[in-house]
Amino acid sequence: PDLSGYEKFGLGNVKYNISKIHVTAVEFPSASISLLPGTGIKLVIGNASLTIDMNWNIRTWMFKDNGRSTVYISKVSVTAIFSTPLDNTGHTSISLTSCRTTSGDIDIKLNGKS
């Protein structure tokens, strides 16, 4: 979904809108899934990266600008634990028990008129 809103900075408000957000690349160079006896499943993703493209525009009382942006997030690590209990019909269900995510680097390139 699009993101929009405003933030207060110094002498006034900055209105922003981020639209047409698309994930254009995802890489999982290191991923593993293991069973945790009596608990469920552990998913570990290391050194992942993703690229996101989007349109943006901002407006203040002094100026306005818009353009395209590319965000590259790298060195992403995710560890998630899923429990796999049986429901009351005897079927296995899956629920997220815990999740930890970290990211190392974020590179943002803004292309606009100004």
ROSEVEX-945229 format. One record per residue (C-alpha): chain; x, y, z. Coordinates in nm, 3 decimals, always signed. Example, Ala and Ser with C-alpha at 12.3 -4.5 7.8 and 13.67 -1.06 7.14 Angstrom:
2
site kette = A, X = +1.230, Y = -0.450, Z = +0.780
site kette = A, X = +1.367, Y = -0.106, Z = +0.714
***
This chain:
114
site kette = A, X = +0.000, Y = +0.000, Z = +0.000
site kette = A, X = +0.098, Y = +0.364, Z = -0.046
site kette = A, X = +0.237, Y = +0.558, Z = +0.249
site kette = A, X = +0.146, Y = +0.919, Z = +0.317
site kette = A, X = +0.146, Y = +1.162, Z = +0.604
site kette = A, X = +0.330, Y = +1.458, Z = +0.745
site kette = A, X = +0.614, Y = +1.527, Z = +0.984
site kette = A, X = +0.706, Y = +1.844, Z = +1.173
site kette = A, X = +1.052, Y = +1.976, Z = +1.092
site kette = A, X = +1.190, Y = +2.308, Z = +1.211
site kette = A, X = +0.976, Y = +2.581, Z = +1.059
site kette = A, X = +0.686, Y = +2.373, Z = +0.933
site kette = A, X = +0.533, Y = +2.048, Z = +0.822
site kette = A, X = +0.662, Y = +1.822, Z = +0.550
site kette = A, X = +0.387, Y = +1.633, Z = +0.367
site kette = A, X = +0.500, Y = +1.316, Z = +0.196
site kette = A, X = +0.359, Y = +1.042, Z = -0.023
site kette = A, X = +0.531, Y = +0.719, Z = -0.123
site kette = A, X = +0.352, Y = +0.520, Z = -0.393
site kette = A, X = +0.395, Y = +0.237, Z = -0.641
site kette = A, X = +0.615, Y = +0.043, Z = -0.399
site kette = A, X = +0.758, Y = -0.267, Z = -0.569
site kette = A, X = +1.005, Y = -0.523, Z = -0.439
site kette = A, X = +1.219, Y = -0.579, Z = -0.748
site kette = A, X = +1.479, Y = -0.823, Z = -0.614
site kette = A, X = +1.519, Y = -1.059, Z = -0.317
site kette = A, X = +1.823, Y = -1.277, Z = -0.248
site kette = A, X = +1.858, Y = -1.550, Z = +0.016
site kette = A, X = +2.218, Y = -1.671, Z = -0.020
site kette = A, X = +2.205, Y = -1.852, Z = +0.313
site kette = A, X = +1.881, Y = -2.012, Z = +0.434
site kette = A, X = +1.807, Y = -2.321, Z = +0.638
site kette = A, X = +1.509, Y = -2.493, Z = +0.793
site kette = A, X = +1.543, Y = -2.738, Z = +1.080
site kette = A, X = +1.303, Y = -2.937, Z = +1.293
site kette = A, X = +1.292, Y = -2.867, Z = +1.665
site kette = A, X = +1.167, Y = -3.188, Z = +1.830
site kette = A, X = +0.864, Y = -3.120, Z = +2.047
site kette = A, X = +0.856, Y = -2.754, Z = +1.940
site kette = A, X = +0.823, Y = -2.703, Z = +1.568
site kette = A, X = +1.033, Y = -2.553, Z = +1.292
site kette = A, X = +1.325, Y = -2.310, Z = +1.294
site kette = A, X = +1.392, Y = -2.092, Z = +0.989
site kette = A, X = +1.725, Y = -1.909, Z = +0.963
site kette = A, X = +1.804, Y = -1.667, Z = +0.680
site kette = A, X = +2.144, Y = -1.500, Z = +0.672
site kette = A, X = +2.297, Y = -1.226, Z = +0.459
site kette = A, X = +1.979, Y = -1.168, Z = +0.262
site kette = A, X = +1.913, Y = -0.855, Z = +0.056
site kette = A, X = +1.626, Y = -0.685, Z = -0.118
site kette = A, X = +1.573, Y = -0.397, Z = -0.357
site kette = A, X = +1.263, Y = -0.179, Z = -0.350
site kette = A, X = +1.162, Y = +0.081, Z = -0.611
site kette = A, X = +0.903, Y = +0.351, Z = -0.544
site kette = A, X = +0.770, Y = +0.694, Z = -0.639
site kette = A, X = +0.786, Y = +0.973, Z = -0.383
site kette = A, X = +0.680, Y = +1.332, Z = -0.343
site kette = A, X = +0.722, Y = +1.586, Z = -0.066
site kette = A, X = +0.575, Y = +1.929, Z = -0.010
site kette = A, X = +0.661, Y = +2.202, Z = +0.239
site kette = A, X = +0.558, Y = +2.565, Z = +0.260
site kette = A, X = +0.883, Y = +2.652, Z = +0.079
site kette = A, X = +0.916, Y = +2.388, Z = -0.197
site kette = A, X = +0.784, Y = +2.067, Z = -0.345
site kette = A, X = +0.960, Y = +1.784, Z = -0.525
site kette = A, X = +0.893, Y = +1.434, Z = -0.653
site kette = A, X = +1.073, Y = +1.151, Z = -0.823
site kette = A, X = +1.173, Y = +0.786, Z = -0.808
site kette = A, X = +1.369, Y = +0.611, Z = -0.539
site kette = A, X = +1.553, Y = +0.281, Z = -0.504
site kette = A, X = +1.619, Y = +0.134, Z = -0.160
site kette = A, X = +1.873, Y = -0.147, Z = -0.125
site kette = A, X = +1.874, Y = -0.331, Z = +0.208
site kette = A, X = +2.155, Y = -0.578, Z = +0.268
site kette = A, X = +2.301, Y = -0.798, Z = +0.541
site kette = A, X = +1.950, Y = -0.895, Z = +0.653
site kette = A, X = +1.924, Y = -1.181, Z = +0.902
site kette = A, X = +1.601, Y = -1.348, Z = +1.013
site kette = A, X = +1.549, Y = -1.619, Z = +1.272
site kette = A, X = +1.194, Y = -1.744, Z = +1.315
site kette = A, X = +1.048, Y = -2.024, Z = +1.526
site kette = A, X = +0.716, Y = -2.176, Z = +1.425
site kette = A, X = +0.517, Y = -2.405, Z = +1.652
site kette = A, X = +0.332, Y = -2.691, Z = +1.484
site kette = A, X = +0.064, Y = -2.817, Z = +1.722
site kette = A, X = -0.228, Y = -3.034, Z = +1.620
site kette = A, X = -0.564, Y = -2.855, Z = +1.614
site kette = A, X = -0.878, Y = -3.013, Z = +1.762
site kette = A, X = -0.947, Y = -3.196, Z = +1.433
site kette = A, X = -0.603, Y = -3.362, Z = +1.436
site kette = A, X = -0.456, Y = -3.144, Z = +1.160
site kette = A, X = -0.124, Y = -2.968, Z = +1.202
site kette = A, X = -0.144, Y = -2.593, Z = +1.238
site kette = A, X = +0.144, Y = -2.346, Z = +1.215
site kette = A, X = +0.189, Y = -2.033, Z = +1.422
site kette = A, X = +0.480, Y = -1.796, Z = +1.461
site kette = A, X = +0.628, Y = -1.826, Z = +1.810
site kette = A, X = +0.921, Y = -1.585, Z = +1.778
site kette = A, X = +1.095, Y = -1.380, Z = +1.514
site kette = A, X = +1.411, Y = -1.172, Z = +1.518
site kette = A, X = +1.526, Y = -0.961, Z = +1.224
site kette = A, X = +1.832, Y = -0.740, Z = +1.181
site kette = A, X = +1.961, Y = -0.543, Z = +0.885
site kette = A, X = +2.313, Y = -0.421, Z = +0.828
site kette = A, X = +2.311, Y = -0.162, Z = +0.549
site kette = A, X = +2.046, Y = +0.052, Z = +0.385
site kette = A, X = +2.131, Y = +0.249, Z = +0.070
site kette = A, X = +1.872, Y = +0.500, Z = -0.057
site kette = A, X = +1.899, Y = +0.666, Z = -0.396
site kette = A, X = +1.662, Y = +0.956, Z = -0.461
site kette = A, X = +1.607, Y = +1.087, Z = -0.812
site kette = A, X = +1.406, Y = +1.407, Z = -0.832
site kette = A, X = +1.385, Y = +1.749, Z = -0.988
site kette = A, X = +1.578, Y = +1.936, Z = -0.718
***
